Amino acid sequence: MLMKQYLELCRHVLENGVKQEDRTGTGTISVFGYQMRFDLSEGFPLLTTKRVPFRLVASELIWFIKGDTNIRYLLQQNNNIWNEWAFKNWIESSDYNGPDMTNFGLRALEDKEFELHYKEQMEIFKSRILEDVEFANKYGELGDIYGKQWRAWKSPTGETIDQLKNVVEDIKSNPNSRRHIISGWSVHDIKNMSLPPCHTMFQFYVSEGKLSCQLYQRSGDVFLGIPFNIASYALLTHLIAHECGLGVGDFVHTLGDAHIYLNHIEQVETLMAREPRELPKLIISPNVDSIFDVEMEDIKIEGYDPHPPIKAPVAV
């Protein structure tokens, strides 16, 4: 397996997508409804036509598994992928007294002087998150996003439900169940999220001693986000299979709105011109007994030889 499924997605969106306005003001070309299937026994599905930083994928997943919703843990792991949403909360607050950062994501690309101000303010923000717990609690918090929904779902009666723990236990005790489902889309909590979940629901399936996973993703940034999502849910499947004494089957990725941002088209075309390479292998430490005890040093990738990274702006 050489991740050709992903390249076919890119081609499909470029050839069949329609132009859409979007929340960020950037604009996209998108299709509605697409599915990919990856046989996890054939290699770990980490994109090879550009480098995808596995360290960031793994630390973000561990952050979710811990039930954490504050970027402080991510910054401690030198992971900056959620910074913009927390930064936006700060610069739009009455506590912020720096230069105007309105529409910072787009302006930083178009105005070099503004880009310097943006980088300066972002570094100040990150340092304060790491050094000032009170500031981190106020402005590093992203609300009721993935980790909260996975580990501490609030029912209408106020009960707290650990969806992830329950599913792991159910896979062990009743592997043939059709209810191994985790949902991140809590209608009541959406207003309390910096970003409503893009990967909204996933289900596990056990057959012939192998664990498979299907993800429904309502919205997928084809160039930046989806390679991360593929690797993240493949890693999650491996970790749960490891704890449950199962092999790995398929990861099935079902997409709602699959889109390429208009300012990513050149990058996608560069990526598609490259020849895919052999997939790496995931190594999980034999000392790991539980997914809830996993730390960064317990997981690594071997044999990853991708093409160079391709930079692109994040739409916020």
Phi, psi and omega per residue, in radians:
M1 nan 2.246 -3.053
L2 -2.104 0.361 -3.141
M3 1.145 0.466 3.087
K4 -1.153 -0.410 3.100
Q5 -1.018 -0.704 -3.133
Y6 -1.193 -0.737 3.127
L7 -1.120 -0.604 3.079
E8 -1.152 -0.622 3.050
L9 -1.084 -0.833 3.136
C10 -0.994 -0.817 -3.120
R11 -1.110 -0.723 -3.118
H12 -1.092 -0.752 -3.122
V13 -1.193 -0.744 3.134
L14 -1.095 -0.659 -3.055
E15 -1.495 -0.487 -3.018
N16 -2.089 -0.136 -3.071
G17 -1.231 2.694 3.074
V18 -1.995 2.600 -3.133
K19 -1.250 2.350 -3.120
Q20 -2.362 2.492 2.909
E21 -1.338 2.738 -3.108
D22 -2.516 2.980 -3.075
R23 -0.955 -0.604 -3.021
T24 -1.436 -0.257 -3.080
G25 1.465 0.053 -3.089
T26 -1.443 -0.690 -3.078
G27 1.597 2.534 -3.103
T28 -2.422 2.930 2.757
I29 -2.014 2.328 -2.997
S30 -2.477 2.766 2.965
V31 -2.193 2.764 3.130
F32 -2.037 2.036 3.101
G33 1.618 1.887 3.115
Y34 -2.752 2.572 -3.128
Q35 -2.401 2.430 3.050
M36 -2.167 2.643 3.101
R37 -2.301 2.287 -3.127
F38 -2.159 2.170 3.059
D39 -1.440 1.860 -3.030
L40 -1.204 -0.275 3.107
S41 -1.317 -0.205 -3.096
E42 -1.629 0.011 -3.129
G43 2.404 2.794 -3.115
F44 -1.421 2.194 -2.997
P45 -1.371 1.215 3.066
L46 -1.828 2.088 -3.018
L47 -0.913 2.383 -3.124
T48 -1.913 -0.231 3.131
T49 -1.402 -0.087 2.834
K50 -2.702 2.719 3.123
R51 -1.280 2.206 2.992
V52 -1.900 2.088 -3.049
P53 -1.228 1.780 -3.096
F54 -1.041 -0.572 3.133
R55 -1.015 -0.674 3.136
L56 -1.268 -0.700 3.085
V57 -1.027 -0.853 -3.059
A58 -1.183 -0.753 -3.109
S59 -1.195 -0.603 3.074
E60 -1.148 -0.749 -3.140
L61 -1.115 -0.753 3.098
I62 -1.057 -0.670 3.065
W63 -1.019 -0.800 3.079
F64 -1.065 -0.844 -3.067
I65 -1.050 -0.618 3.118
K66 -1.238 -0.234 -3.075
G67 1.396 0.279 -3.080
D68 -1.436 2.550 3.106
T69 -2.312 0.270 -3.132
N70 -1.987 2.366 -3.060
I71 -1.248 -0.077 -3.101
R72 -1.035 -0.771 3.101
Y73 -1.042 -0.754 -3.128
L74 -1.088 -0.769 3.129
L75 -1.121 -0.597 3.061
Q76 -1.107 -0.450 3.085
Q77 -1.654 0.191 -3.100
N78 1.004 0.710 3.127
N79 -1.976 2.053 -3.018
N80 -1.917 0.248 -2.945
I81 -1.280 -0.311 3.115
W82 -1.853 0.116 -3.026
N83 -1.036 -0.746 -2.981
E84 -1.048 -0.633 -3.099
W85 -1.242 -0.680 3.087
A86 -1.241 -0.719 3.111
F87 -1.003 -0.722 3.125
K88 -1.032 -0.702 3.114
N89 -1.066 -0.664 -3.101
W90 -1.263 -0.868 -3.027
I91 -1.233 -0.284 3.081
E92 -1.657 0.074 -3.108
S93 -1.628 2.873 3.103
S94 -1.279 -0.250 3.122
D95 -1.384 -0.294 -3.104
Y96 -1.442 2.250 -3.133
N97 -2.293 0.416 3.111
G98 -1.570 -2.929 3.133
P99 -1.110 2.706 -3.108
D100 -1.038 2.179 -3.130
M101 -1.996 0.377 -3.137
T102 -0.987 2.332 -3.123
N103 0.942 0.741 -3.002
F104 -1.034 -0.602 -3.079
G105 -1.083 -0.789 -3.124
L106 -1.385 -0.718 -3.071
R107 -1.139 -0.553 -3.132
A108 -1.145 -0.397 3.119
L109 -1.465 -0.474 -2.971
E110 -1.772 -0.366 -3.009
D111 -2.237 1.906 -3.057
K112 -1.118 -0.677 3.108
E113 -1.124 -0.749 3.102
F114 -1.112 -0.657 3.141
E115 -1.031 -0.664 3.109
L116 -1.141 -0.745 3.097
H117 -1.094 -0.736 3.140
Y118 -1.047 -0.849 -3.124
K119 -1.093 -0.684 3.137
E120 -1.113 -0.823 -3.130
Q121 -1.179 -0.627 3.103
M122 -1.128 -0.706 3.115
E123 -1.137 -0.692 3.062
I124 -1.055 -0.798 -3.135
F125 -1.049 -0.850 -3.126
K126 -1.076 -0.741 3.130
S127 -1.093 -0.715 -3.139
R128 -1.192 -0.644 3.085
I129 -1.056 -0.762 -3.082
L130 -1.291 -0.580 -2.986
E131 -1.743 -0.354 -3.017
D132 -2.153 1.786 -3.071
V133 -1.077 -0.697 -3.138
E134 -1.089 -0.774 3.103
F135 -1.106 -0.732 3.132
A136 -1.085 -0.730 -3.133
N137 -1.100 -0.547 -3.091
K138 -1.502 -0.738 -2.992
Y139 -2.023 -0.131 3.059
G140 -1.583 -0.171 -3.068
E141 -1.434 2.304 -3.099
L142 -1.836 0.065 3.083
G143 1.551 -2.690 -2.982
D144 -1.503 0.922 -3.083
I145 -1.474 -2.820 -2.920
Y146 -0.771 -0.974 -3.064
G147 -0.997 -0.706 3.120
K148 -1.123 -0.764 -3.111
Q149 -1.204 -0.689 -3.127
W150 -1.164 -0.725 -2.941
R151 -1.909 -0.320 -3.074
A152 -2.573 0.934 3.081
W153 -1.082 2.292 3.128
K154 -1.723 2.120 3.115
S155 -1.407 2.893 3.110
P156 -1.025 -0.401 3.141
T157 -1.592 0.037 3.131
G158 1.594 0.005 3.106
E159 -1.235 2.478 3.072
T160 -1.741 2.197 -3.075
I161 -2.044 2.190 3.081
D162 -1.584 1.562 -3.054
Q163 -1.070 -0.753 -3.070
L164 -1.151 -0.814 3.125
K165 -1.070 -0.747 -3.136
N166 -1.089 -0.720 -3.133
V167 -1.174 -0.723 3.114
V168 -1.061 -0.773 3.136
E169 -1.154 -0.650 3.134
D170 -1.198 -0.631 3.095
I171 -1.085 -0.663 3.112
K172 -1.220 -0.757 -2.988
S173 -1.574 -0.477 -3.075
N174 -2.526 1.169 -2.994
P175 -1.039 -0.462 -3.089
N176 -1.455 0.021 3.141
S177 -1.075 2.576 3.051
R178 -1.753 0.333 -3.084
R179 -2.058 0.409 3.108
H180 -1.402 1.255 -2.981
I181 -2.175 2.422 3.021
I182 -2.196 2.293 -3.138
S183 -2.036 2.343 3.040
G184 -1.784 -0.047 -3.043
W185 -1.714 1.553 3.078
S186 -1.751 1.876 -3.021
V187 -0.958 -0.733 -3.095
H188 -1.127 -0.528 -3.026
D189 -1.619 -0.145 -3.041
I190 -0.982 -0.675 -3.133
K191 -1.127 -0.302 -3.120
N192 -1.769 0.265 -3.106
M193 -1.954 2.371 3.035
S194 -1.125 -0.559 3.068
L195 -2.546 2.018 3.093
P196 -1.015 2.567 -3.017
P197 -1.067 2.280 3.033
C198 -1.416 -0.767 3.041
H199 -1.584 1.820 -2.846
T200 -1.641 -0.592 -3.074
M201 -2.660 2.473 3.064
F202 -2.466 2.661 -3.048
Q203 -2.337 2.457 3.083
F204 -1.838 2.686 -3.053
Y205 -2.520 2.256 -3.134
V206 -1.943 2.233 3.100
S207 -2.644 2.301 3.088
E208 0.914 0.703 3.079
G209 1.312 0.259 -3.132
K210 -2.169 2.530 3.130
L211 -1.795 2.201 3.039
S212 -2.003 2.826 -3.137
C213 -2.441 2.409 2.980
Q214 -2.112 2.277 3.108
L215 -1.911 2.329 2.906
Y216 -1.799 2.106 -3.119
Q217 -2.014 2.040 -3.042
R218 -1.205 -0.531 -3.036
S219 -2.551 2.259 -3.094
G220 -2.366 2.074 3.011
D221 -1.339 1.815 -2.957
V222 -1.039 -0.739 -3.041
F223 -1.392 -0.841 -3.058
L224 -1.615 -0.795 -2.952
G225 -1.468 -0.790 -2.979
I226 -1.098 -0.695 3.060
P227 -1.017 -0.649 3.053
F228 -1.104 -0.810 -3.088
N229 -1.090 -0.733 3.112
I230 -1.023 -0.884 -3.102
A231 -1.144 -0.671 -3.094
S232 -1.130 -0.835 -3.104
Y233 -1.320 -0.461 2.985
A234 -1.141 -0.739 3.109
L235 -1.124 -0.765 3.113
L236 -1.035 -0.748 3.131
T237 -1.096 -0.772 3.100
H238 -1.048 -0.773 -3.077
L239 -1.152 -0.748 3.129
I240 -1.198 -0.705 3.088
A241 -1.060 -0.695 3.128
H242 -1.059 -0.822 3.138
E243 -1.143 -0.644 -3.034
C244 -1.547 0.024 3.126
G245 1.227 0.585 -3.121
L246 -2.013 2.753 2.932
G247 -1.400 -3.112 3.109
V248 -1.918 2.444 3.107
G249 -1.841 -2.035 -3.085
D250 -1.859 2.644 2.828
F251 -1.904 2.108 -3.134
V252 -1.892 2.150 -3.050
H253 -1.984 1.895 -3.129
T254 -1.848 2.205 -3.031
L255 -1.974 2.467 2.981
G256 -1.495 -1.631 3.087
D257 -1.539 1.790 3.083
A258 -1.716 2.073 -2.980
H259 -2.379 2.625 2.987
I260 -1.976 2.150 3.088
Y261 -1.140 2.535 -3.079
L262 -1.064 -0.485 3.113
N263 -1.577 0.263 3.039
H264 -2.024 -0.034 -3.004
I265 -1.094 -0.760 3.131
E266 -1.071 -0.700 3.125
Q267 -1.141 -0.708 3.127
V268 -1.105 -0.723 3.131
E269 -1.139 -0.648 3.066
T270 -1.095 -0.789 -3.134
L271 -1.079 -0.748 -3.075
M272 -1.210 -0.366 3.120
A273 -1.375 -0.157 -3.104
R274 -1.578 2.633 3.138
E275 -1.517 2.201 3.117
P276 -1.080 2.628 3.132
R277 -2.027 2.990 -3.131
E278 -1.061 2.531 -3.126
L279 -1.364 2.640 3.106
P280 -1.386 3.131 3.111
K281 -2.033 2.404 3.082
L282 -1.564 2.324 3.091
I283 -2.044 2.124 3.070
I284 -1.922 2.298 -3.126
S285 -1.027 2.342 3.093
P286 -1.141 -0.246 3.141
N287 -1.365 -0.161 -3.132
V288 -1.413 2.070 3.103
D289 -1.759 -0.499 -3.049
S290 -2.367 2.458 3.075
I291 -1.037 -0.463 -3.078
F292 -1.415 -0.098 3.088
D293 -1.851 0.004 -3.042
V294 -1.188 2.343 3.019
E295 -2.170 2.984 -3.038
M296 -0.999 -0.648 -3.086
E297 -1.230 -0.171 -3.095
D298 -1.524 -0.170 -3.082
I299 -2.335 2.440 3.104
K300 -2.669 2.860 3.124
I301 -1.964 2.372 3.077
E302 -2.072 2.459 3.054
G303 1.381 0.454 3.139
Y304 -1.569 2.009 -3.086
D305 -2.314 1.240 -3.054
P306 -1.479 2.944 2.908
H307 -1.193 2.885 -3.113
P308 -1.070 2.779 3.088
P309 -1.141 2.765 3.062
I310 -2.215 2.080 -3.079
K311 -1.404 2.550 3.082
A312 -2.719 2.598 -3.114
P313 -1.301 2.595 3.054
V314 -1.570 2.287 3.066
A315 -1.551 2.180 -3.054
V316 -1.983 nan nan
